[in-house]
Amino acid sequence: MLAISSYNAGDVIRGRTHYAEAPGVNWTISRGCYTLCRVRIIADFDVCADPVPAVQALVWSEEGVSAGRAPRLAPARPLRRLSWTGAAPLRCARRQLTTLQQGLALADEIEHREWMVDARCALGALYLDLLATDRARPLLETALAQAHAINSAIWINFASLWLAGAQRLQGDYDAADATLNAVLPADAHMETLAQRSLWLARGEVALARGEYATALAVADRLIDAAQRTRGDGSDGDTAVVPLLWLLRGRALTGLDRAQEANGVLAAGLNAAQRLARRRLVWRFHAAQADAFLAQKDLSAAQASIAAVHTEIEQLAGTLTGEDTPDMVTLRAAFVAGATAQVPTLPTLSDRRQAKLAYDGLTAREREVAALVAQGLSNRAIAEALTLSERTAERHVANIMAKLGCNSRAQIAAWAARKQL
């Protein structure tokens, strides 16, 4: 009970500690509940600080499935089918999809009303990760209706959370607001896991609407709440909650505070990669591209855009199953949906494109760099280009500053790479 209370209050670290103490009571039964609950904890830490990588959920879920095969846990078979929920989404989507569909079929077969809601929420959440909102929304609408039918406060909250996410991704912001307002008053606290998750959804809707100040205020409050329940004595990016940092960074960019956003997004990306939150990595790259574009740093924006396309391609490559039409459709939906969220570079003149391709060097600076690569001195460069020696010297200094070089040999090496 202490573990469940800690978990629902958003203190995942203390909750995990309490779960670790539970197996001593009855190992066979407790281990199954313990591992499955740990999976749920790791899956839900989008609003909580937690230093454990998400892929650990894969290990724990296998333990839970093994323990669940014990005869005494036979009634929990549908729950076993749900044990992949949230475990490194997109890493093994085909297996997740099959597992969750089986879980839903089992829950419906035995008419276990709570598991019927759980299964639809889990499958709907996976479809959201795959950006298949046309599949997610009807599932989650049914889940919410079923949650109301059994009067389950926790499932009403979480079904509303994921349904609002589907509505937001479809651009139906009024419906998303209505869904959230039904369960989250404007003066609601940010104490429990459900409250924080719902507030995060509200912040994401505000961001999508262009209400950046509101989104930033929500992000800051959620970050403060997450730090207050960290409980692990850690520092640095261990305390970073990637999805909250993503919301804050995007809001800062929208408020014309792109330079500040760069630091926030860099910290969030680093944490997302270290914690194996791969489904967020491409979103961070896209957000960084937006921030760089706002600063007119086209070279950095181009690099971020290339990174996000690479990440999308790699994730799409994990959605295997050419023999399964369903997976082919889902992969196409994911690629199309993710690509639509990637910013594009503005149309550039030939001169601007050339400058971007050569790390910001002007046409004259490229000429000077080519002559430096030939071993010419500043005086010889000046004579070749009909410049004063002082002007040639200034061009060389500017080239070094732009390229981060501290010697003429480094300029020559760069010029060779660029085939000047």
Secondary structure, 3 states (H helix, E strand, C coil): CHHHHHHHCCCHHHHHHHHHHHHHCCHHHHHHHHHHHHHHHHHCHHHCCCCCCCCHHHHHHHHHHHHHCCHHHHHHHHHHHCCCCCCCCCCCHHHHHHHHHHHHHHHHHHCCHHHHHHHHHHHHHHHHHCCCHHHHHHHHHHHHHHHHHCCCHHHHHHHHHHHHHHHHHCCCHHHHHHHHHCCCCCCCCCCCHHHHHHHHHHHHHHHHHCCHHHHHHHHHHHHHHHHHCCCCCCCHHHHCCHHHHHHHHHHHHHCCCHHHHHHHHHHHHHHHHHCCCHHHHHHHHHHHHHHHHHCCCHHHHHHHHHHHHHHHHHHHHHCCCCCCHHHHHHHHHHHHHHHHCCCCCCCCCHHHHHHHHCCCCCHHHHHHHHHHHCCCCHHHHHHHHCCCHHHHHHHHHHHHHHHCCCCHHHHHHHHHHCCC
